[in-house]
């Protein structure tokens, strides 16, 4: 099994993401909801937002890198009935190495 396949065994949760598309006349605009398999870790930590401001993240989601691309900052995410918003998203990859690649998404 590939390293990516090894990580997929841990994606026991689901998250519904509505990608942030910008601000409209009536408020924020979001794309169509997409359900993504992930691992949800409920752990509070201090992170930096896209503007460099320190904010508290209430949880982190781990998923495949392709799914992680949907989670742009300010996207609306629902996990276990709780609505949160994306602070940051980063890809953890190791080109050329047999290590599991994944994306990590911090939520507020």
N, C-alpha and C positions, 0 to 999 in steps of 0.2 A: 504494500500500500504506500502511496506517496506521502510526503510530509503534509501536504495540504489535506489529504484524506484523513491522516491521523488527527488533525485539528478538528475536522468536521464531526468526529465522534463526541466532542465536547459541546457542540452547539445544541444544547438541550432546551433552550428557551426560544421564544420568538419575539420580535419587535416589529411594530408597524411604523414605518417612517414616511413622513410627508415632506419631501425635499423642499427647502426654502427657495423660493424663486424671486423674492424681492418684495418691495412695498408697493401697494396699490392705493387707489383713491379711498378705499374703505379699510385699509390695514394691510397686514402682511398677507402675501400670496404664497400658497403651498401647492406642490404638485400632487398628483394622484397617489394615494397610499399604496405602499409596497410592503409585504410581509417578508421578513428576513429571519433565517435561522441564526442564532447567536448564543453566546454564553453571557449571562448578565451577572455582574458582580456588584452587590450593594455595599459600597465602601466609600466613605466620605474622605475627600482629599482636596488639597489646594492645588489649582492648576491655573495656567495663564490663558486668557481668552485671546481671540484673534487680534484684539486691539492692545494686548500686552497687560491688561488689567488682571489682577489676581482675583479669582472667583472660586467658590466652593463647588466641587463636583459631588453629587450625591451617589452616582453610580457610573460604572464603565461597562460597555458592551464590547465583546470580542467576536469577530466574524471573519469570513473570507474577504480577501482584498477587493474583489469585484463588488461585493455587496457594500463594503465600507465606503466606496465612492459615492453612494447615494446619500450619505450622512454629512452633508455640507453644514457648516456652522449656521445656527438658528433654525435648523429643520426641527419639525415637531415629531416627537417619538413617543409611542405608547408601548409600555411594557407592563404586563400584569395589571392592566387597567389604569395605571398611573401615567399621566402625560408629563413629559419633560422636553427640554430643548437641548440641542447639540451645542456644546462649548467648543470642542476641538475633535478632529479626526486625524489619525495618523496611520500610515502603513508601516508595518514591521516586516521587512523582507530581507532576504540574503541571497541575491543572485549568484548562481553557481555553487551554492552550498545546499546540502540536504537538510535544511532547517525549515520548520513550519512557518509559512508566511501567513500573516493575518492583519486585520485592521483593528485598532482600538479607538472607541468613540467614548468621550466623556460627556456626561449629561448633567444639567442643572435642574 
